Amino acid sequence: MDGVTIPAILVSDLADDAVVLDVREPDEWAAGRAANAVHLPMGEVPDRLADLPSTDGPLPVICHSGGRSARVVAYLLAQGVDAVNVTGGTAAWARAGKAMTADSGTPTVD
């Protein structure tokens, strides 16, 4: 990512029902996620490009705080995929009061 500008989007600029690519680990995903998130752990992205969700416009990529998703966005851009990093990640999503879900029924994202 040295010298590369990673495009970003604020949580407030995404619809509550936006489809986002969540690149966190399975335990983080289970604890709480955006309601319409698609799970694809960061380490699996290179082998599963065909599994990326389609969106109208750049694909928003999210993790807990924005670090891992920024690395995934850089990778996707290099592969020709239009992607954007969600600033602040799921923590910002939760603070904004956007729709969330969890395997337990009650999201726990700090």
N, C-alpha and C positions, 0 to 999 in steps of 0.2 A: 504494500500500500504506500510505500515511500514515494512521495511526489504525486500521488494519484488523488484527485479530488473525488470523494465518495458522495454521490447525490443523496440527499436526505429529505425526509418529510416529517413534519410534526404530527403527533397523534391527533391534534385538534384539526388537522387538514384531511383526516381520513374519516369516512363514514363509519358509524357504529357497526354496520354490518359488512365492512370491507373484508375482502379475502386477503389474508396476509400469509406469508410463508414463515412459519415458526421453526427456527433452527436450533432450539434448545435441546437438552438431553431429555430422555423419556420421563425421568422423575420430575423434572421442572414442568414439562408439558402436562403431566397428570395433576400437578398441584394447582394449575390455573392457566388459562389461555384465552385469547380473543375468541369470541363465539364462532367466527367463521374462519379460524386459522386452519392451515394445512400443515401437518407435522412432517418435517424432513430434517433429522438431526444434521448438524453441520458436517460431520465426517462422512455422511452418506451422499451429500449433494453431488460431488463429481460423478458418481456412478448412477445417479437417478435423475438426471436432467429431464428425462422424458416424463417424470412424475410432477414437474412443476405445474402449479395451477395456472390457468389462463385468466388474465385480467384485462380490463379496458385501460390500457396505459401501463406505466411501469409497475413491476411486481414489488409490493412492499415486503421487505424482509425484516423480521423481528427476532430479538432474543431477550434476555433479561434486561440489559441496560443499553445495548447498542454496539458493543465491541465485536462480538462474534458475528452479528448480522452485517456489520460493516465489512468484515473480511469476506463473507459470503457474497455480498453485493459486488465487491471488487472482482471476485472470481467470476461471477455471472456476467458482469460487463465484459470481461475478457473473452467470454464464450459467446458474446453477441446477444445476451439476454438483457432486455431493458429492465433494470431493477433499481430500487431505492431503499435506503436504510431508514428504519423507523426510529427517530431520535428518542432516546429514553427507554425504548423497549417496552416489555410488558409491564414493568414497574410504572412507567408513565401512562400506559393504557389504563391500568387499574386506578391510578390517582385521578385520571380524567373521568372516571365513572362510566367507562364504556362497557358494553356487554361482554361478559366473561362466562366461562364454564370451567368445570373441573371434573375429574373422574369421581371425586367424593361428593360432588354436588355443590360444594362451597369452595370457591377459589381462594387460595392462600398465596398471594404474590406480594412480596414486600419490596 
